[in-house]
Amino acid sequence: MTIGFQIRRRTRAASASQAALFTDIPVANISDCMNRLSAGGADVVLMNRDLTTKMSGPALTVRTRPGDNLMVHKALGMVEPGDVLVVDAGGDLTNAIIGEIMVAAGIAKGLAGLVIYGAIRDASTLCTGSLPIFARGVTHRGPYKDGPGEINVPVGVGGMVINPGDLVVGDADGIVSIPLDSLDGVHAAALRKGATEAISLENSAAGSRDDSWVDKRLAAQGYRQPDTYEYESATR
């Protein structure tokens, strides 16, 4: 096929059961368990006003020319229930890539979420709806429909590479993509981290937080601790 006009089929994808395992795991915990190297960028944010909105599903990827959504329309016809449509539109905010009519079509197909590395419009409808939507921003200016574009190819979102079928998880902290072959390991690590954090939260709330590691880390870095602290009264 000609580069720039490729339409591919996914050969692998995260299953519905795998997606369900990550629904209630915070994106921050998943990110930490991937050594903080995978992230969709701080500018790709949850657009829904309900900050408890969560998303988890296999990626159906689209790479398109900024401001053009021809291939996004084609991809909507390829959506399978539970998919997350991930569109790399170059991060450009000049033209919206998607609006309420296309979102309605996606919901009818069983779409589980949207990631637009670009802009959306019809925000009053989309941001109050139940479909999880992540994007860089909003503009009323509509898209063109000429191409080029590609479907089910590796895409980039805020520096994070997402392959077709990878599991994309999102919440109020942003999005993270987990490679298929790493799902089991990341899931187990994220559960362990969640259990550890639950204990830390309990200790913090009870006033028994152990922060002795801070001085140990400072000492390891060569910092010298003062023997005494002197305070000057502000009322003198």
Backbone as CSV, one residue per row, in Angstrom:
resi,resn,N_x,N_y,N_z,CA_x,CA_y,CA_z,C_x,C_y,C_z
1,MET,0.828,-1.199,0.000,0.000,0.000,0.000,0.870,1.259,0.000
2,THR,0.323,2.358,-0.486,1.032,3.626,-0.503,1.136,4.204,0.895
3,ILE,2.344,4.604,1.270,2.513,5.235,2.580,1.658,6.495,2.638
4,GLY,0.889,6.613,3.709,-0.018,7.748,3.859,-1.454,7.388,3.557
5,PHE,-1.676,6.288,2.861,-3.029,5.793,2.602,-3.057,4.289,2.843
6,GLN,-2.762,3.917,4.093,-2.760,2.509,4.468,-3.923,2.209,5.410
7,ILE,-4.643,1.158,5.116,-5.715,0.688,5.993,-5.415,-0.768,6.309
8,ARG,-5.051,-1.015,7.557,-4.653,-2.356,7.970,-5.661,-2.948,8.947
9,ARG,-5.614,-4.249,9.088,-6.402,-4.953,10.089,-5.502,-5.294,11.272
10,ARG,-6.030,-5.204,12.458,-5.263,-5.626,13.619,-5.092,-7.142,13.599
11,THR,-3.926,-7.596,13.962,-3.697,-9.034,14.057,-3.754,-9.515,15.497
12,ARG,-3.561,-8.572,16.450,-3.625,-8.886,17.880,-4.274,-7.719,18.601
13,ALA,-4.908,-8.016,19.715,-5.515,-6.947,20.512,-5.784,-7.453,21.915
14,ALA,-5.698,-6.550,22.885,-6.058,-6.891,24.258,-7.513,-7.338,24.297
15,SER,-7.795,-8.351,25.095,-9.150,-8.892,25.185,-9.997,-8.073,26.147
16,ALA,-11.301,-8.314,26.097,-12.213,-7.622,27.010,-11.904,-7.956,28.459
17,SER,-11.535,-9.199,28.725,-11.214,-9.591,30.097,-9.935,-8.919,30.577
18,GLN,-8.954,-8.767,29.687,-7.727,-8.064,30.057,-8.008,-6.590,30.318
19,ALA,-8.837,-5.982,29.486,-9.189,-4.573,29.681,-9.894,-4.369,31.019
20,ALA,-10.765,-5.310,31.379,-11.524,-5.183,32.626,-10.612,-5.227,33.846
21,LEU,-9.498,-5.935,33.754,-8.583,-6.049,34.890,-7.976,-4.706,35.277
22,PHE,-7.894,-3.776,34.316,-7.230,-2.490,34.563,-8.212,-1.350,34.826
23,THR,-9.498,-1.631,34.770,-10.492,-0.557,34.872,-10.367,0.234,36.166
24,ASP,-10.102,-0.441,37.275,-10.074,0.235,38.574,-8.665,0.472,39.096
25,ILE,-7.656,0.317,38.233,-6.279,0.588,38.650,-5.902,1.995,38.210
26,PRO,-5.442,2.847,39.134,-5.079,4.223,38.763,-3.993,4.257,37.692
27,VAL,-4.152,5.164,36.754,-3.145,5.334,35.705,-1.786,5.660,36.319
28,ALA,-1.769,6.430,37.392,-0.496,6.789,38.035,0.244,5.543,38.512
29,ASN,-0.485,4.575,39.058,0.158,3.344,39.521,0.717,2.532,38.356
30,ILE,-0.064,2.472,37.272,0.404,1.760,36.083,1.667,2.422,35.554
31,SER,1.646,3.741,35.494,2.797,4.500,35.004,4.036,4.242,35.852
32,ASP,3.864,4.239,37.176,4.990,3.980,38.071,5.568,2.594,37.834
33,CYS,4.694,1.621,37.578,5.146,0.245,37.356,5.774,0.057,35.986
34,MET,5.679,1.070,35.133,6.364,1.048,33.839,7.542,2.026,33.874
35,ASN,8.042,2.252,35.114,9.231,3.083,35.343,9.075,4.518,34.867
36,ARG,7.833,5.001,34.810,7.536,6.410,34.521,8.039,6.852,33.143
37,LEU,8.223,5.905,32.233,8.726,6.242,30.905,7.623,6.294,29.856
38,SER,6.423,5.838,30.199,5.317,5.823,29.240,4.232,6.782,29.703
39,ALA,3.921,7.752,28.863,2.863,8.709,29.198,2.406,9.416,27.946
40,GLY,1.132,9.759,27.915,0.577,10.430,26.749,0.758,11.928,26.751
41,GLY,1.560,12.447,27.674,1.795,13.881,27.737,0.801,14.578,28.644
42,ALA,1.289,15.572,29.367,0.435,16.300,30.307,-0.636,17.123,29.612
43,ASP,-0.490,17.337,28.307,-1.479,18.137,27.586,-2.595,17.286,26.972
44,VAL,-2.524,15.974,27.134,-3.627,15.105,26.689,-4.467,14.809,27.923
45,VAL,-5.590,15.498,28.053,-6.332,15.488,29.313,-7.740,14.925,29.134
46,LEU,-8.293,14.477,30.249,-9.682,14.023,30.270,-10.596,15.215,30.036
47,MET,-11.429,15.138,29.001,-12.320,16.244,28.677,-13.645,16.158,29.435
48,ASN,-14.004,14.969,29.898,-15.267,14.799,30.620,-15.247,15.587,31.923
49,ARG,-16.340,16.222,32.222,-16.421,16.991,33.466,-16.481,16.090,34.684
50,ASP,-16.939,14.863,34.501,-16.952,13.884,35.587,-15.546,13.314,35.716
51,LEU,-14.828,13.757,36.744,-13.432,13.365,36.896,-13.261,11.927,37.373
52,THR,-14.359,11.245,37.670,-14.267,9.828,38.030,-14.327,8.935,36.788
53,THR,-14.434,9.543,35.602,-14.503,8.783,34.357,-13.224,7.972,34.159
54,LYS,-13.392,6.706,33.763,-12.254,5.819,33.523,-12.413,5.122,32.181
55,MET,-11.295,4.714,31.606,-11.295,4.099,30.283,-10.264,2.979,30.243
56,SER,-10.616,1.875,29.564,-9.681,0.784,29.364,-10.135,-0.026,28.164
57,GLY,-9.256,-0.163,27.161,-9.630,-0.931,25.983,-8.498,-1.001,24.981
58,PRO,-8.575,-1.930,24.032,-7.538,-2.066,23.011,-7.583,-0.917,22.011
59,ALA,-6.403,-0.521,21.555,-6.288,0.632,20.663,-6.619,0.273,19.218
60,LEU,-7.509,1.059,18.631,-7.694,1.112,17.183,-7.059,2.423,16.769
61,THR,-5.934,2.367,16.079,-5.121,3.561,15.860,-5.354,4.197,14.497
62,VAL,-5.258,5.531,14.495,-5.353,6.315,13.260,-4.266,7.377,13.288
63,ARG,-3.533,7.485,12.198,-2.605,8.599,12.024,-3.109,9.426,10.857
64,THR,-3.306,10.709,11.104,-3.904,11.548,10.065,-3.176,12.871,9.934
65,ARG,-3.320,13.475,8.789,-2.795,14.828,8.603,-3.510,15.766,9.568
66,PRO,-2.782,16.672,10.215,-3.428,17.610,11.130,-4.602,18.312,10.469
67,GLY,-5.736,18.328,11.166,-6.918,19.022,10.669,-7.772,18.220,9.714
68,ASP,-7.449,16.943,9.486,-8.190,16.116,8.523,-8.697,14.855,9.220
69,ASN,-9.968,14.494,8.971,-10.509,13.317,9.650,-11.092,12.266,8.703
70,LEU,-10.647,12.258,7.449,-11.143,11.257,6.508,-10.938,9.838,7.033
71,MET,-9.732,9.542,7.489,-9.430,8.201,7.975,-10.093,7.905,9.320
72,VAL,-10.444,8.940,10.062,-11.171,8.726,11.316,-12.572,8.222,11.006
73,HIS,-13.193,8.793,9.975,-14.503,8.300,9.545,-14.417,6.833,9.136
74,LYS,-13.363,6.482,8.390,-13.192,5.096,7.974,-12.985,4.190,9.177
75,ALA,-12.195,4.641,10.135,-11.910,3.836,11.321,-13.163,3.595,12.158
76,LEU,-14.064,4.582,12.205,-15.304,4.394,12.962,-16.091,3.197,12.435
77,GLY,-16.003,2.957,11.149,-16.686,1.807,10.577,-16.013,0.491,10.902
78,MET,-14.785,0.554,11.432,-14.033,-0.643,11.776,-14.037,-0.925,13.276
79,VAL,-14.669,-0.062,14.065,-14.683,-0.208,15.522,-15.356,-1.509,15.934
80,GLU,-14.708,-2.198,16.871,-15.301,-3.367,17.511,-15.651,-2.996,18.944
81,PRO,-16.698,-3.604,19.522,-17.098,-3.252,20.888,-15.922,-3.321,21.862
82,GLY,-15.769,-2.267,22.642,-14.701,-2.212,23.625,-13.452,-1.506,23.162
83,ASP,-13.384,-1.123,21.881,-12.196,-0.452,21.346,-12.053,0.971,21.888
84,VAL,-10.801,1.412,21.968,-10.482,2.821,22.205,-9.888,3.362,20.903
85,LEU,-10.532,4.354,20.338,-10.056,4.959,19.092,-8.989,5.992,19.428
86,VAL,-7.780,5.747,18.952,-6.639,6.629,19.232,-6.230,7.319,17.940
87,VAL,-6.334,8.641,17.914,-6.055,9.409,16.701,-4.858,10.322,16.919
88,ASP,-3.808,10.087,16.148,-2.642,10.962,16.152,-2.831,11.988,15.043
89,ALA,-3.256,13.183,15.435,-3.448,14.276,14.487,-2.346,15.317,14.628
90,GLY,-1.198,14.859,15.101,-0.040,15.747,15.203,-0.097,16.735,16.346
91,GLY,-1.119,16.627,17.204,-1.246,17.553,18.326,-1.736,18.928,17.927
92,ASP,-2.098,19.110,16.664,-2.523,20.422,16.162,-3.920,20.771,16.669
93,LEU,-4.129,22.040,17.016,-5.413,22.490,17.559,-6.166,23.416,16.607
94,THR,-5.703,23.532,15.363,-6.329,24.460,14.423,-7.733,24.019,14.036
95,ASN,-7.905,22.713,13.794,-9.208,22.178,13.388,-9.585,21.006,14.281
96,ALA,-10.855,20.901,14.601,-11.337,19.772,15.393,-11.334,18.504,14.544
97,ILE,-10.984,17.406,15.153,-10.938,16.126,14.464,-12.258,15.374,14.592
98,ILE,-12.990,15.636,15.666,-14.208,14.872,15.917,-15.213,15.715,16.684
99,GLY,-16.511,15.428,16.482,-17.581,16.139,17.162,-18.699,15.182,17.541
100,GLU,-19.853,15.738,17.917,-20.893,14.908,18.514,-21.507,13.902,17.549
101,ILE,-21.573,14.197,16.251,-22.165,13.242,15.311,-21.296,11.997,15.202
102,MET,-19.989,12.191,15.069,-19.084,11.048,14.983,-19.035,10.279,16.301
103,VAL,-19.083,10.989,17.414,-19.082,10.320,18.712,-20.330,9.454,18.868
104,ALA,-21.467,9.972,18.436,-22.710,9.189,18.506,-22.584,7.908,17.687
105,ALA,-21.941,8.010,16.520,-21.737,6.828,15.675,-20.815,5.828,16.373
106,GLY,-19.792,6.340,17.045,-18.874,5.460,17.757,-19.537,4.751,18.924
107,ILE,-20.366,5.479,19.665,-21.083,4.883,20.795,-21.992,3.760,20.309
108,ALA,-22.642,3.969,19.176,-23.520,2.946,18.613,-22.754,1.681,18.239
109,LYS,-21.462,1.838,17.946,-20.630,0.691,17.585,-20.001,0.015,18.809
110,GLY,-20.204,0.590,19.986,-19.640,0.013,21.198,-18.277,0.567,21.579
111,LEU,-17.942,1.753,21.078,-16.663,2.386,21.386,-16.522,2.593,22.896
112,ALA,-15.325,2.280,23.422,-15.093,2.397,24.862,-14.418,3.702,25.249
113,GLY,-13.882,4.428,24.273,-13.225,5.685,24.599,-12.541,6.287,23.389
114,LEU,-12.158,7.548,23.531,-11.504,8.298,22.460,-10.247,8.972,22.988
115,VAL,-9.174,8.891,22.215,-7.970,9.665,22.487,-7.662,10.443,21.215
116,ILE,-7.734,11.758,21.288,-7.490,12.614,20.132,-6.264,13.475,20.415
117,TYR,-5.161,13.179,19.723,-3.986,14.035,19.866,-4.176,15.205,18.912
118,GLY,-5.081,16.079,19.334,-5.541,17.213,18.558,-6.746,17.790,19.271
119,ALA,-7.664,18.372,18.515,-8.805,19.065,19.117,-10.123,18.356,18.827
120,ILE,-11.097,18.623,19.698,-12.479,18.193,19.502,-13.365,19.425,19.417
121,ARG,-14.627,19.230,19.047,-15.614,20.311,19.144,-16.935,19.746,19.659
122,ASP,-17.964,20.593,19.741,-19.228,20.226,20.382,-18.966,19.829,21.830
123,ALA,-18.150,20.629,22.485,-17.679,20.301,23.822,-18.799,20.197,24.849
124,SER,-19.841,21.017,24.708,-20.909,20.979,25.711,-21.585,19.618,25.747
125,THR,-21.612,18.938,24.599,-22.196,17.596,24.535,-21.177,16.534,24.912
126,LEU,-20.006,16.614,24.315,-19.003,15.581,24.534,-18.488,15.561,25.969
127,CYS,-18.314,16.742,26.562,-17.717,16.804,27.894,-18.698,16.447,29.002
128,THR,-19.978,16.420,28.683,-20.978,16.017,29.671,-21.493,14.608,29.395
129,GLY,-20.976,13.965,28.361,-21.397,12.618,28.025,-20.658,11.575,28.838
130,SER,-21.057,10.315,28.645,-20.473,9.221,29.414,-19.274,8.570,28.725
131,LEU,-19.082,8.822,27.419,-17.950,8.221,26.719,-16.660,8.923,27.143
132,PRO,-15.676,8.175,27.648,-14.401,8.806,28.025,-13.718,9.418,26.802
133,ILE,-13.347,10.699,26.922,-12.697,11.404,25.822,-11.472,12.139,26.347
134,PHE,-10.341,11.900,25.704,-9.093,12.572,26.037,-8.625,13.332,24.801
135,ALA,-8.206,14.569,24.985,-7.778,15.386,23.845,-6.865,16.497,24.335
136,ARG,-6.299,17.251,23.373,-5.437,18.374,23.720,-6.215,19.656,23.915
137,GLY,-7.390,19.782,23.269,-8.127,21.029,23.385,-9.402,21.027,22.582
138,VAL,-9.990,22.217,22.459,-11.298,22.404,21.813,-11.219,23.557,20.825
139,THR,-11.839,23.381,19.677,-12.018,24.478,18.733,-13.299,24.250,17.941
140,HIS,-13.953,25.340,17.547,-15.182,25.204,16.758,-14.887,24.930,15.290
141,ARG,-13.669,25.181,14.842,-13.329,25.013,13.429,-13.328,23.539,13.050
142,GLY,-14.109,23.206,12.023,-14.254,21.826,11.604,-13.090,21.293,10.805
143,PRO,-13.083,19.969,10.550,-11.972,19.329,9.855,-12.163,19.284,8.344
144,TYR,-11.089,18.943,7.654,-11.146,18.624,6.224,-11.251,17.112,6.069
145,LYS,-11.570,16.666,4.877,-11.796,15.246,4.640,-11.125,14.822,3.334
146,ASP,-9.812,14.988,3.301,-9.057,14.693,2.091,-7.946,13.666,2.296
147,GLY,-7.519,13.452,3.544,-6.355,12.623,3.785,-5.090,13.455,3.649
148,PRO,-3.932,12.820,3.686,-3.728,11.385,3.864,-3.944,10.932,5.296
149,GLY,-3.855,9.624,5.482,-4.018,9.042,6.803,-3.824,7.544,6.752
150,GLU,-3.611,6.953,7.930,-3.370,5.515,8.021,-4.103,4.939,9.221
151,ILE,-4.535,3.694,9.099,-5.291,3.020,10.151,-4.551,1.763,10.589
152,ASN,-4.537,1.560,11.901,-3.876,0.401,12.517,-2.383,0.345,12.183
153,VAL,-1.732,1.483,12.422,-0.279,1.593,12.356,0.182,2.169,13.697
154,PRO,1.466,2.034,14.055,1.945,2.667,15.285,1.751,4.185,15.215
155,VAL,1.281,4.773,16.321,1.058,6.216,16.365,1.760,6.794,17.586
156,GLY,1.943,8.113,17.555,2.556,8.807,18.676,1.581,9.778,19.304
157,VAL,1.464,9.709,20.620,0.586,10.619,21.370,1.401,11.221,22.503
158,GLY,1.781,12.463,22.351,2.554,13.137,23.389,3.852,12.441,23.716
159,GLY,4.492,11.835,22.714,5.756,11.157,22.935,5.618,9.683,23.271
160,MET,4.396,9.199,23.472,4.168,7.791,23.775,3.747,7.055,22.508
161,VAL,4.435,5.963,22.202,4.097,5.152,21.037,2.994,4.164,21.406
162,ILE,1.948,4.117,20.597,0.833,3.195,20.807,0.696,2.336,19.561
163,ASN,0.764,1.028,19.755,0.602,0.092,18.657,-0.829,-0.403,18.599
164,PRO,-1.299,-0.777,17.419,-2.651,-1.323,17.312,-2.834,-2.507,18.258
165,GLY,-3.909,-2.496,19.030,-4.200,-3.586,19.940,-3.639,-3.424,21.322
166,ASP,-2.681,-2.490,21.530,-2.173,-2.226,22.878,-3.322,-1.779,23.770
167,LEU,-3.192,-2.042,25.066,-4.241,-1.631,25.998,-4.028,-0.182,26.404
168,VAL,-5.043,0.647,26.199,-4.979,2.060,26.560,-5.870,2.286,27.769
169,VAL,-5.285,2.819,28.830,-6.005,3.061,30.078,-5.980,4.552,30.374
170,GLY,-7.108,5.089,30.822,-7.171,6.515,31.101,-8.014,6.839,32.317
171,ASP,-7.644,7.912,33.007,-8.456,8.468,34.082,-8.126,9.954,34.180
172,ALA,-8.477,10.582,35.280,-8.304,12.032,35.411,-6.838,12.463,35.361
173,ASP,-5.904,11.533,35.537,-4.482,11.857,35.472,-3.919,11.779,34.062
174,GLY,-4.695,11.251,33.105,-4.213,11.143,31.742,-4.319,9.730,31.209
175,ILE,-3.501,9.417,30.211,-3.566,8.099,29.581,-2.201,7.420,29.590
176,VAL,-2.252,6.085,29.551,-1.041,5.289,29.423,-1.378,4.091,28.552
177,SER,-0.404,3.671,27.741,-0.586,2.521,26.869,0.325,1.396,27.326
178,ILE,-0.239,0.192,27.435,0.513,-0.971,27.897,0.680,-1.943,26.736
179,PRO,1.911,-2.267,26.366,2.130,-3.224,25.282,1.493,-4.577,25.611
180,LEU,0.991,-5.249,24.606,0.293,-6.514,24.809,1.120,-7.524,25.590
181,ASP,2.378,-7.660,25.238,3.210,-8.677,25.867,3.589,-8.332,27.305
182,SER,3.250,-7.140,27.763,3.594,-6.719,29.120,2.382,-6.660,30.042
183,LEU,1.213,-6.999,29.560,-0.012,-6.826,30.339,0.020,-7.582,31.662
184,ASP,0.389,-8.850,31.634,0.351,-9.649,32.865,1.323,-9.105,33.905
185,GLY,2.534,-8.791,33.485,3.524,-8.290,34.423,3.157,-6.942,35.010
186,VAL,2.661,-6.049,34.167,2.273,-4.716,34.642,1.067,-4.816,35.580
187,HIS,0.135,-5.685,35.252,-1.048,-5.842,36.108,-0.644,-6.329,37.496
188,ALA,0.203,-7.339,37.571,0.636,-7.861,38.863,1.387,-6.798,39.660
189,ALA,2.265,-6.057,38.996,3.035,-5.015,39.673,2.139,-3.889,40.171
190,ALA,1.137,-3.528,39.367,0.227,-2.443,39.751,-0.627,-2.841,40.949
191,LEU,-1.023,-4.108,41.019,-1.783,-4.577,42.185,-0.926,-4.509,43.448
192,ARG,0.333,-4.917,43.332,1.231,-4.849,44.494,1.430,-3.409,44.936
193,LYS,1.593,-2.514,43.978,1.782,-1.101,44.323,0.537,-0.539,45.002
194,GLY,-0.642,-0.927,44.497,-1.885,-0.463,45.106,-2.001,-0.901,46.554
195,ALA,-1.604,-2.138,46.841,-1.671,-2.645,48.209,-0.703,-1.888,49.113
196,THR,0.490,-1.603,48.603,1.481,-0.856,49.376,1.001,0.569,49.647
197,GLU,0.395,1.195,48.644,-0.095,2.567,48.812,-1.249,2.632,49.807
198,ALA,-2.082,1.590,49.833,-3.197,1.571,50.780,-2.675,1.599,52.216
199,ILE,-1.600,0.862,52.461,-0.995,0.878,53.799,-0.395,2.248,54.099
200,SER,0.257,2.837,53.129,0.851,4.165,53.328,-0.206,5.221,53.622
201,LEU,-1.332,5.133,52.942,-2.420,6.081,53.187,-2.969,5.933,54.603
202,GLU,-3.107,4.696,55.055,-3.598,4.455,56.416,-2.624,5.025,57.441
203,ASN,-1.337,4.800,57.210,-0.339,5.319,58.145,-0.307,6.844,58.154
204,SER,-0.439,7.456,56.973,-0.442,8.917,56.896,-1.633,9.498,57.631
205,ALA,-2.790,8.882,57.443,-4.001,9.370,58.103,-3.910,9.207,59.618
206,ALA,-3.191,8.183,60.074,-3.071,7.925,61.514,-1.908,8.684,62.134
207,GLY,-1.143,9.413,61.315,-0.008,10.164,61.826,1.209,9.312,62.125
208,SER,1.259,8.125,61.554,2.381,7.218,61.826,3.202,6.935,60.568
209,ARG,3.245,7.902,59.690,3.992,7.736,58.449,5.481,7.635,58.715
210,ASP,6.119,6.645,58.129,7.559,6.446,58.293,8.288,7.161,57.154
211,ASP,8.946,8.272,57.496,9.695,9.019,56.476,11.192,8.954,56.720
212,SER,11.631,7.911,57.433,13.055,7.763,57.719,13.883,7.585,56.451
213,TRP,13.218,7.132,55.390,13.925,6.926,54.127,14.449,8.242,53.544
214,VAL,13.800,9.358,53.932,14.207,10.652,53.380,15.635,10.989,53.821
215,ASP,15.902,10.861,55.140,17.238,11.161,55.636,18.265,10.177,55.077
216,LYS,17.875,8.936,54.916,18.795,7.945,54.341,19.149,8.322,52.900
217,ARG,18.146,8.755,52.160,18.407,9.147,50.774,19.292,10.396,50.719
218,LEU,19.016,11.357,51.615,19.830,12.571,51.664,21.283,12.245,52.008
219,ALA,21.457,11.338,52.966,22.806,10.957,53.361,23.542,10.282,52.207
220,ALA,22.818,9.456,51.481,23.416,8.763,50.342,23.824,9.747,49.249
221,GLN,23.123,10.884,49.193,23.441,11.904,48.195,24.511,12.881,48.668
222,GLY,24.967,12.707,49.926,26.052,13.540,50.437,25.601,14.777,51.178
223,TYR,24.312,14.934,51.463,23.843,16.101,52.202,24.198,15.954,53.686
224,ARG,24.542,17.087,54.315,24.829,17.091,55.739,23.640,17.642,56.495
225,GLN,23.264,16.956,57.540,22.132,17.378,58.341,22.607,18.315,59.462
226,PRO,21.890,19.403,59.752,22.264,20.287,60.875,22.000,19.585,62.205
227,ASP,22.846,19.883,63.199,22.661,19.273,64.519,21.493,19.903,65.257
228,THR,21.320,21.215,65.063,20.222,21.916,65.735,19.569,22.868,64.741
229,TYR,18.353,23.217,65.019,17.634,24.166,64.196,17.360,25.419,65.032
230,GLU,17.637,26.569,64.502,17.396,27.813,65.216,16.235,28.557,64.542
231,TYR,15.319,28.993,65.364,14.141,29.702,64.851,14.137,31.114,65.429
232,GLU,13.888,32.059,64.590,13.806,33.449,65.029,12.351,33.839,65.112
233,SER,11.948,34.325,66.280,10.551,34.663,66.484,10.157,35.835,65.567
234,ALA,9.033,35.657,64.906,8.543,36.703,64.016,7.875,37.825,64.787
235,THR,7.660,37.618,66.104,6.936,38.613,66.911,7.885,39.465,67.758
236,ARG,9.209,39.195,67.692,10.163,39.966,68.477,10.280,41.397,67.987
